[in-house]
Amino acid sequence: MIETRRLIIREIEETESDLNAIHKILSDDEVNQYLPWYPMKSIEDTKRFYKNNIERNYKRNKGYYFLVCLKENTLPIGYIAVNGAQGHDFGYGLQKEYWGKGIMTEAGKELIAFLKEQGWTYITGTHDIHNVTSGRVMEKLGLSYNYSYEEQWQPKDITVTFRLYQLNLDGNKKRVYKKYWDDYPRHFIEDL
């Protein structure tokens, strides 16, 4: 468990309250507009998502998936995660009534400090170019823009231009995660 001034950040458990909290986030159309999956239609969909995407990775020691809870009442209002795959992709979701309050920046700073303690050398984060708020959060956390690429995003089957950001936790300023650059023929560097 990680604590900040306003937040408790803890593992997601397979409890009714945690699954209901995740469902509230994963079922909201606006919150999930820029995420790779369709909004969950039922709590059963959310339970399957938990089993396939969170619990499976917990069991394989593949990253961290945390609930973000308000310290004042332990109410779960969001999630923050970094996967254990090669890209160490960093992501988050937050109930929209808490947008614009610096919650993900506060949670992200603590998660990054935790990852440094665990010996992680870098993280990456991507966002749809239309989701500029997500890019601002990444910048506030110290991630730097590296490049952009177009992907035919599944399962939504839409063409999306993503911006890749990266933070090298070990100070290696030359490391650039190039997988998306190499995998997608339409890639470029924007003048931001």
Summary of the structure (lengths in Angstrom):
residues: 192
radius of gyration: 16.2
end to end distance: 36.2
largest distance: 48.1
contacts: 553
relative contact order: 0.14
helix: 31%
strand: 31%
